[in-house]
Amino acid sequence: MRELQALEAAHPALATPDSPTRRVGAAPSGKFAEVRHVVPMLSLSNAFGEEEVRDFVRRIEEKLDRRVLSFSAEPKLDGLAISLRYVQGMFGQGATRGDGASGEDVTANLRTLKDVPSQLRGSDWPAVLEVRGEVYMPRADFERYNEQARANGGKVLANPRNGAAGSLRQLDPRITAQRPLAFFAYGLGEVQGKLPDTHSAQLALLASWGFPVSPLGEVVNGADGLLDYYRRIGERRDGLPFDIDGVVYKLDDIAGQREMGFVSRAPRWAIAHKFPAQEQSTRVEAIEIQIGRTGAATPVARLAPVQVAGVTVTNATLHNADQIARLDVRVGDTVIVRRAGDVIPEVVSVIAERRPHPEPPQWKMPAHCPVCDSELVREEGAAAWRCSGELSCPAQRKETIRHFASRRAMDIEGLGDRFIEELSDLGYVESVADLYKLQLADLLEMKRRADERDGTTPETVKAGKVATKWAENLVAAIERSRETTLERLLYALGIEHVGESTAKAIAQWFGDLELIRRLPWPLFQRVPDIGGEVARSLGHFFDQRGNQKVIDALAKRGVRVTDTHAPSAKLREGLDLATLLVDLEIPKLTELRARQLVIAIPEAERIASATVQGLVAAGLPVDAAEALAAWLKQKANSRLLLDGFAMQKALLALASRLVAGAAPLEGRTIVLTGTLIAVTREQATEQLEALGAKVAGSVSKKTSYVVAGAEAGSKLTKARELGVPVLDEAGLQQLLAGRLP
Ligand code: 9MJ
């Protein structure tokens, strides 16, 4: 713009009437009625440096032939200029600036702003009053709005300015009403009545009538006063609750303003002194994943270095995978980067025209953590991905140790945040298991090295004694924590979504870490109150080799659970194939369908290898059969079904042993014959044996029961001959429940 202005000044004949330098704002869209501004809405000339500010002041001093002038200095808000018309103190019409001569009628939208009074306070206002100012979106409201939009998968606003402009130009005022817009008054348009003779006094009067006026405005003197104001506001810029792109200086004396007049559409009595821009364009050189302390995986754009608001920016956050998809950012793209306040720079948008040829491929979330190579996982519906290598991921190390050592977990007293930092930074502890190899000498050495590094070498005997005492206490605390309960250890592992009560429930129900760490995830849902999300999180955690290694290392270093026990007998309910199918959360497989399917195909192996036709023949509707077959086609899924089924059987056996204190079928010999429907013969055998029974192949006088399924033959005949009690499948179920028929 400046270049163009300079060219046009040097070659006035070449300047075209439609030059951008002659336009104040946007052309009307036709969506809204046109409003002609009786007093044109001016734009401001810009000053980019000290000299231009001094020139501005000098020009006024010379023209008015006065020295040391007073100026009203104000922050320059980065929003949308509007004009509010009041007749007899009542808000009648509001318009955008448009091209300065006429704008758009956005009265209905403006009425939704609480900062726009519908009725002026007091009574000393002019009969007709046009108040001009800026509609803007406060930074915190903008962030909150976008956070919510991101969470709901909605459209995010590029920046607060676009947010304000877009919100005000909505056709439906109800949408505007939902946007967090604010307003500051900074000037006047048409006025029929008397007003004070300085700009600052006019602003004070506007405030008394109920208009918000910037509290940062000041009256300052001369160029030095202006430059000092610029510097002071510049220092506060990042901390302000709204975006400003500079400050505005206005000659305070209204008579002087009139005398100065205008050039094209800008007053000669005012100027905008701009700050360095908060947005710049630059090239994306790479998109990398950053793992936070708690495992959150955030995509970050590595950028060709660019100056934004006075700081060199080389990285910008892309927030999450959804945001990348929404913006369609690709490596090689030229993007707009924004840095506002002390918030992390972010990629705002892609400049589509500058995408390289051939087009770079769409970006995809990597499958593995760049730090520890564990899987990156995402919960259903959640925007965020995270690294599932909790225990083994160096990025999460400190946080994991802090949690592991905390009072309600392993309770290692004296292991505070500072020592965790040092143990970790100086390489003494890479995982929580390393805590258990720490010796007194290591801790003293670490302390010495940390002091050396910080240049605080406490050579006194007293300091040495304090350090020794601390180290002794810590070693003792670590030693004490070696023996712990299953629920504490489970909680201490820091598994996502596994808090104390969940850890306790899992400990109660399964009883044994060796079992828990190998449990196929669907089975965690057998514990009341554990749903799919928590079960999957447990599954992801134990699926990671890194985590398993740390658990091995803990055991090797002598960490011992003192209350290991057999699984709860309560587990026996729900350890059946149909429930497993439900727990696997297979698309379109309702509980009813799962139960029907299992009656037709009672074995996991046969379901795993079934065709769509087979599944339809088993009674599933075609869409459900197709969905199940597609699900099973994935090897990991069919594996999960088979492993889950095998583990069910093992658990059933373990859980059954506990029933009624001992084995209820101890001393009984049972013979199975004929075709069983509800369970396979192998299942029945396993379960009966688990209950203490002996399952025999032939019938004798010593046989306690013969269970006869369909089409039983000689064994049934023999049982009848010998007078051995014969049971049907209902009787078998009674036996399996630990009751003698
Ligand atoms: C902003 N944008 O904050 C003016 N402005 O005055 C302030 N804009 C202005 N004044 C005359 N504080 C035209 C524009």
Boltz pocket constraint, residues with backbone or C-beta under 6 A from the ligand:
constraints:
  - pocket:
      binder: B
      contacts: [[A, 42], [A, 43], [A, 44], [A, 74], [A, 75], [A, 76], [A, 77], [A, 78], [A, 79], [A, 134], [A, 186], [A, 187], [A, 248], [A, 270]]
      max_distance: 6.0
